[in-house]
Amino acid sequence: MKRAVTLAFLVLIAAKWATAARLDLFADEAFYWQCGQRPAIAYVDHPPVTAMLVRAGTELLGVTPLGVRFFFLLLGTAFPFLVFHLARPLVGGRDAWWAAGTTLVVPAFAHLGLLAIPDAAMLPLTAVFLAALERATREGATRFWLLAGLAGAFGLATHYRFVLTPIAALLYLVVTRRGRRHWRSRGPWLLFLVLAPGLAPALAVNLRSNLEPVRYYLAGRHGGGFQAGAWPEFLAGQALLLTPLLFVALIATLVVLCRRALGGDDRAILLSLFALSHIGVFFLASPFENSDLITVHWPVAGYLALVPHLPRVLRDFASVGGRWRRVAAVLTPALGAVVTGLILIELATGWLRLGAVREPFIGWSEVAAQSRVHLPELDPAPSGRWVIVADNYKLGAQLERELHDRADVYVLDHHKNRAHGRAPQLVVWGIDEQGLGRRAGDEALVVVEWSQIRTDQHDAWLAHVGSFFEALEPLGELRVESTGKRKKFKLYRFYRGRVADRHAQRPAEPATGAG
């Protein structure tokens, strides 16, 4: 078993590193690179660790996809070993290897580190926290309480969602008899004392921005009316994320742990509370979500607590009943491995023409190259740098990453900026419309992501773009197509103008859709 897991691990890691090195960044990764170029105690929509890791990687390897993703890949590489150490005292060495192998076939775990996103740091930190907490509550050793606190502090400084992890620990320490006994020692006090500084970045940015992050996550993303139909969609999304058979198997594992917990099994209580705290919160919140943003990956940390016991559940399922149960037990990880491999192949090559998989990564290098060609046609600012205007934050982040050596990039007030919680950060950096207003008189290259504007909004949005300058000269358009997905960009030269009154009546905003 150990050899099989090791071989699968080596194959997966080689594929992930090779894919990460050649796959262009998607918008959020480019935005985190922007954050890393502007060090701060925190950013409006997330704490600082993700940006710090991106900055550290690019300092080592340059502003390349591998540089941006370097430390996230290292964390993803370590993740199976962390799960092994979590599982070993719970289920023994043999099943601990099976649990580590499970992380190689569950797509949500297997692809960890391939992208420079907060989850690539959060999940390894969650594994360390849970493993240390399990040992601390079983052995009482001070070093494990301290380790859990350190992991918790860094986790809280990575993303707001990590707060569910110490909440789950607090639940165990408050609602269970054995958990309450630990308060007589210094362990839990040390845990939360060491963990508390991790909240400092989030508190600082919330106080400085009039609770903008809190209002965004509680109202901006989850402030809509109740929609019961969201619950089936939530379950379907989880099944797609994990593969259907693995999703069913993990939920069956949760049921088994809950039954053991009701029977008084303390370790089962700890794990089931942890799983339910994550999966349950996002399940209950899903009917109130009022945005089209992707949140399907948010509950993944909850499944981590179930992975140690998954091999035993599958084995017990296969041992009772006929041949079809044994077949199903084998197909469960096998299907996950196939899906994991197919997604990697598609990301690396595009051979399978799964447009939805590759679409977020295509077009950015091409539009940056086209922009670089047109920059010499403009007069640079007195500073010697050109001015580029992007019509949304995603395009702006990609253009700044590619052209930061020669241009200053500004971003217009697109609805995407607010929907993704990025608009306030652009204001803080001074690269929003007000910042652009201070460049009156400078020529600018304006790039519009035309394929993200509905056809009936084209004229209104172009009028808004043109309202910043007195003259407009089309420079051409760029079409990028890959695996059935097409992106279209239009480039313009705006020159010798002054910014119009920004309090004038605004034209209609663009709406996302095919152009």
N, C-alpha and C positions, 0 to 999 in steps of 0.2 A: 504493500500500500504506500509506504513512504517513497519508494522509487517511482511509482506511478505519479504521485502528486508532485514530486520534484521535477520529473520530466515535463508534465503538463505546465508547471510553473515556469520552467525555462522557456518553453515554446511561447507561452502567452506573453511573458515579459519581453522577449525578443520582438514579437509582433507589435506590442504596444509602443516600444521605444522607436521602432522603425516607422510606424504610422505617425506617431507624434512629431517626428522630425520632418516629415514631408507634407503633413496636412496643414493647410493654412489655418490661421486663427479664426474663431468665430467672434461675434461682436462683443460678448461679455469678456472674453479673454483680452481683447484689445482695450476695453474700458479699464480692466484691472491694470493693464500696462500703463494707461494714462494715470491712474491713481498712483502707481509706483513711481512715476516721474515727479509727483507732487506729494512728497511724504507729509503725513499728517497723523495726529493721534487717532483719528477715525474719519470715515467718509459718511456722507449723509445716508446712504442706503446699506452700509456694511462697515464692520470694524476693520482694523488695519492689516491683519495677518496675511490675507490673500495677496494684497498689493505688495507687502514686504517680501513674500516668497517670489513673486514675479520679478520684482526689482533685483533681488539677490541672484536669481537665475540669469537674468540678462546682463548683469555685471560680470558674470563668469563666462557666458557663452554668446553674448551679443544679443541684439534685438532680432532674434530668430524664433521660429516656432519651438524649437527644442530648448532655447534659452528661456523662453516664457514658461514652458512646462516642466523644466528640469526638476525642481524640487517637488513638484506634485507627482511626477513619475517615481521619484524616490519613495515618497510616502505610499503610493500605490503598490510599489514593489514590496514594501515592508508589511503591508496589510495582512496577507495570509499568515505570516509568522505571528502577528499580534493576535489574530483569531485563534491560532494554535495554542498560544499561552493563556488565552481566555478559557478555552475549552478543556485543557488537560486536567485541571483539578476537578472539573465538573463531571467529565465523562470518561476519563482515562486516556492514555496515550494513543490507542488505536483509533478511537472515534475522534480524537483531537486532530489526527491527520485527515480523517474524512471531513471534518469541519473545515480545515484549512483548504482541502480540495474543493469544498462547496463554493468558496469564494472565487474559484477559477471558472465556475460554470454559471453562477447567477450573474446575468449581464450587469445589473446595477452595481455589483461588487467587482466583477472581472475587469470592467473598463476603467476602474478607479485610477486616476492619475493621468489618463490619456488627455484630459482637458484641464486647463488651469482655472478651476472653479473652487469655491469654498468647500464643497463636499469632499474633495480629494484630501483636504486637511482635517475636516470635521470627523469623518468616519474612523481614520486611524486614532485620532484623539479620543473618540468615543470608545473604541476598543480598549485603549489603555485605561481610561477612566473606569469602565465596567470591570475589567480584569482586576485592577487595583482595589476597587470597592468590594468585589467578591472576596478577595483574600483578606481585606481589612475587616470585613464583617464576620469572617470565619475564624481568622487567627488573631485579630486585634493588634497586629504589629503597626507601630507608628509609621514606619517607612511606607506602608501601603496607603495609609490615610494621606500622607504628604504627596505621594505620587498621584493619587486621584485628584487632589487639589491642584497640583501643577497642570495636569492634563485638562482639568476643568477651566482653569484660568486661560490657557491658550485657546481652548475651544470657544469660550465666551468672547474672546478677542478675534474670533474668526467669522462667526455669523450669529445673528440673533436667534436662529432656530436651535442653537446648541443649549439654550436655557432649559429646554425640556430634559436634558440629561441630569443636571443637578436637582431639578424638580423631582424627577423619578427617584433619585437617591434620598431626597428629603421625605418623600412619601413612605419609602421603606422604613426609614429611621423614625417615623412618627406613628404610622398606622399599625406596625407589627410589634408584637411583644418583644421578640428578640432584638428588633431594631432599636426600640426604646432603651433597652439595657445599655447600649453603647454610649448613650449620653452621659453615663456615669464616669466614663473615661474621657481622656482629652482628644480621642481620635476624631469624632465628628466636628468638634470645635476647630481643630487644626484644619480639617478638610475645607470648611467653609471660610476660615480665615485666609488660607492660601488661595482659595478660589476667588474671593471677593475682588482683588485687583483686576481680574479679567473683565469686570463690568465697567471699569473706569473709562475706557474709550467710548463705549456706548452711552454712558451717562454724560460724558463731556459733550459729545456731538448733539445729543438730544437737548441739553440745556442751552447750547449755543444756537440751535436752529429751531427753537420753540416747539420741541417734540416732533419735528418733522418725520424722523424714522418711525416712531411709534404710530403716528397718525397714518403713515403710508401703509404699514403692515396691518393695522387693525381696521382702518377705514378705507384707505385707497384700494387695498386688495381684497378685503373681506368685509366691506361695509354694505353689501347689497342685500336685497330681500331674500327670504328663505326660498330655496328651490329644491324640493325633495328629489327631483330627478337627477340631481348631482351625485347622489349616493351610488346608484348603479354605474355612473360614469367614473366615479372614483375607483370602484372595485375593478372595472374594466381596465382602467389605466394601470392599476397595480399589476393586474394579470399580464398586460403587455410588457410592462417594465421588467418583470421577473421571469416571464414566460408562464403560461397558464398552469402547467403541472407543478412548477416550483412554488407558485403562489398558493395553490391549494395545499401543497405539502407543508409550507410554512404556517399557514393558518391552522392546519391540523396539529402542528407542533405547538402552536399557541394554546389550542384547546387542551392538549395533553398536559401542558405546564399548568394551566389554570385548574385542571382537575387535581393535580398533585398539590397545588397551592392550597386548595380547599381542604385537602387531606392533611395539611400541616407541614408540608415539605418547605423548609425555609428558603432553600436555594431556588426552588420553583417560584416561590413568592417574589423573590428579588427579580428574577428574569421576566416573569409575566408582568409585574408592575412596570418594568422598564419598557417592555414591548408595547403594552397598552398605553403608556403615557405618550408614546410617539405616534403609533398608528391610530390610536383612538382620537387624539386631538385633531389630527388632520382629517380624519373621517368625519368627525362632528362639524368641523369648520367648512368642509367642502360645499355645503348648500349655500353658504353665505359669500362665496367667492364671486367677485364681480368683474374679473378681468379675464382676458384670454391668454394670460401668461402661463408658462409651463411650470406646474408645481408637483407633477407626478412623482418626482424624486424626493420630495420632502420627507415622507415617512420612512425612508430606507434605513435610518439608524435603528428603528424599532425592530427590524428583522434581524439585526445583528445579534440581539439577545436570544433569538430562536435557533441560530445556526448550530451551536454546540449540540443540541438535542435532535436536530433534523436527521442525521444518519440513523440514530436508533429508531426514530419514528418510521422511517422508510423500511428499515429492516423488519420491524414488528409487523408493518403492513404486509410485507411480502411473505412473511412466515405463516400467515393465517389465511387460508383460502386457496383458490385455484391458480392456474398458470397465469391468468390475466393480471393478477396482483403482482406477480414477480416481474412480468413484462412492464407494467406501469411503473414499478419501483426503479427499474433500469432506465426506462425512457425519461423519467423525471430529470435526472442530471444530464442525460445524453442530449435531450432537446435543448437544455440550457447551454451546453457546450457548443452545439451547432449554431444556435442563434448568436452566441458570443463571437464565434469565428466568422459568421457571415457579415456581421456588422463591422468587424475589423477589416475584412476584405473590401467591403463597400467603401469604407472611409479611406482606405489606402489606395484603391484603384478605380472605384466607380463601375466595376464590371457588371454588378448586379442591377444597375440602373434603378436604385431605390432613391428617388429624388428627395424624399422627405429627410433622408439620413444625411445627404451631402449638401443640401441647399444652404444651410447656415454658413458653410465654409467656402462657397464659391463666389467668384466675382471680385473679391476685395483686392487681390494683387493686380488684377487686370485694370481696374479703375484707377488704382494708384499709379500704375505705369502710364496710363493714358494722361493722367493729371500731370505727371512729371514731364511728359512731352510738351504739354501746352504752357507750362509755367514760364519758359523763356519768352513767350509772346507777350507777357505782361511786364509792366514796369514795377520793379520791386519797391517796397517801402524804403524810407530813408535809412532804416536799420539794415538794409540789404536783404531782408527776408520778404518772401511773398505772402500774400493773404489768400487763404482758401476758406470758402464757406461751404459747409455741408448742410443738407436739409434735415438730417436727423442724427441723433447721438451715435448710432451704430456706425454709420458711414463716417462720421467725424472721427471716431476713435480709430477706425482702420486707416483713414488718410493720415492722421497725425502719427500713427505708428510707422507708416511707410515713408512719410515726408518730413518728419520732425527735424531733420538736419537742415532744411532750407525754407520751411514755411510755418506760419502761425495759422492754426485751424480754429474756426468759429462754427457754432452750431445754431441753426434756427430753432424756433419754438415749435417743434413738431409734437403731435400728440403722443408719439412713442416715448419721448423723453419723460413725460409725466407718468404714463402708464407703467413704465419700468422703474420709476422712482429716481431717475437720473437728472431731471431738470434742476432741482435745487443745487446739485453738485456743480453743474455747469455754471450756475450763477456765482457760486463760491469761487470758482476758478477764473471768473471773468471772461469766459469764452462763449457766453450766450449772446442774445441779440443786443443787450445793452453794451456788452464788451465790443461787439462789432461796431456799434454806434460810435465808439471812440476812434475808429479807424476811418472816419469819413475823409474822403479825398484819395484814399489808397485804392489802386486797382485790385480786383479780386477775381480769382477763379472760383466759380460756383459750380458745385456738383450736386445734382438732384437724382435720388434713387427713384426713377420714374415708375418702375414696376411695383412700387409700394404705395402708389397714389391711384385712387379710383379714377376711371376715365372721366366721370362727370365732375371731378374736382381739379382736373389738370389746369384749367385756365385760372381758377381762383388761387391755387397754390403758387403758380408761376407769377401771378400778380403780386402776391405777398412777397415772394423772393425778390422781385424787381423793385419793390417799394423802397429798398435800401439804397439804390443807386439811380443815377439819372439816365444811364445808357446801358444797353444790353446787346451783346453780340454772341450769337450761337457759335459754338466751336465744334459741334458734332455730338454724336451719341455712341454709346458702347453697348453691345448686346453680348451677354455671356450665357451660354447654355451648357448644362451638364446633367446627365442622367435624367433628362426630361424636364428639368427645372430651368427657367430662364430669368435672368435679371437684366434690367435695362437701366442705363444711366445716361443723363444728358449733362453736357458741360457747357458753361457759358462764361463769357468775359463781361464783367461789370466794371465800369471805369468812370473816373473823374466825376464822382457824385457826392452828394451829401445825404445823410440819412433823413428820411421823412419823419414827420411827427409820429412817434410810436403810440400816441394816445388817439390817433385817428381810428376810424372804424376799421376793424380787422376783417379781411375776407374769410371765407369759410376755410376750415382746416381740412387737410387731406385725410382721407380714410383709407386704412389698409385694404388692399385688394389688388386684383390683377389689373394691370394697365394695358 
